[in-house]
Amino acid sequence: MRLSKTIYEILPAIYFLMGVAALWLSYLVAPGAQATIALFIALAAEVAALTLVLRRQNYRSLKREYSENGSDLPIP
């Protein structure tokens, strides 16, 4: 699936905000199953945001490294 650059650039921030909102919700809800589910959703959203940021950073550094050598990026 291809996303436009604008959507792709803002996606980690959206995931991060979803994680913060779910974490806040888990704090507000009485202890129980709903709070636990909200906490796991928060954790998943934060991991997704961090994963996207790190993958993008790695791709950009590889792209910069390969463009200096004049060769193409390796296809995974």
C-alpha positions in Angstrom: 0.0 0.0 0.0 1.4 3.4 -1.0 0.6 6.5 1.0 1.1 10.1 0.0 4.2 11.6 1.5 2.2 14.0 3.7 0.2 11.1 5.3 3.4 9.0 5.6 5.2 11.8 7.4 2.4 12.5 9.9 1.6 8.8 10.6 4.0 8.4 13.5 2.6 11.4 15.2 -0.9 10.1 14.8 0.1 6.8 16.3 1.8 8.5 19.2 -1.2 10.7 19.9 -3.5 7.6 19.8 -1.2 5.9 22.3 -1.2 8.9 24.6 -5.0 9.0 24.4 -5.3 5.3 25.1 -2.9 5.6 28.0 -4.9 8.5 29.4 -8.1 6.5 29.0 -6.6 3.5 30.8 -5.8 5.9 33.7 -9.3 7.3 33.8 -11.3 4.1 33.6 -11.8 2.0 36.7 -9.4 -0.9 37.1 -10.5 -3.9 35.2 -10.6 -5.4 31.7 -11.3 -2.0 29.9 -8.3 -0.4 31.5 -6.0 -3.3 30.6 -7.2 -3.3 27.0 -6.7 0.4 26.7 -3.2 0.0 28.2 -2.3 -2.7 25.6 -3.7 -0.5 22.8 -1.5 2.4 24.1 1.5 0.1 24.1 0.9 -1.1 20.6 0.4 2.4 19.2 3.6 3.7 20.8 5.6 0.7 19.5 4.1 1.3 16.0 5.1 5.0 16.1 8.6 4.2 17.3 9.0 1.5 14.6 7.9 3.9 11.8 10.3 6.6 13.0 13.3 4.2 13.2 12.5 2.5 9.9 12.3 5.9 8.2 15.5 7.0 9.8 17.3 3.8 8.7 16.0 4.1 5.1 17.1 7.7 4.8 20.6 7.0 6.1 20.9 4.0 3.7 19.6 6.2 0.8 22.2 8.9 1.7 25.0 6.3 2.0 24.2 4.6 -1.3 23.7 7.9 -3.2 27.2 9.0 -2.2 28.6 5.8 -3.7 26.6 6.2 -6.9 24.9 2.9 -6.5 21.2 1.9 -6.1 19.6 0.8 -2.9 19.6 -3.0 -2.5 16.1 -4.5 -2.9 15.1 -6.5 0.1 
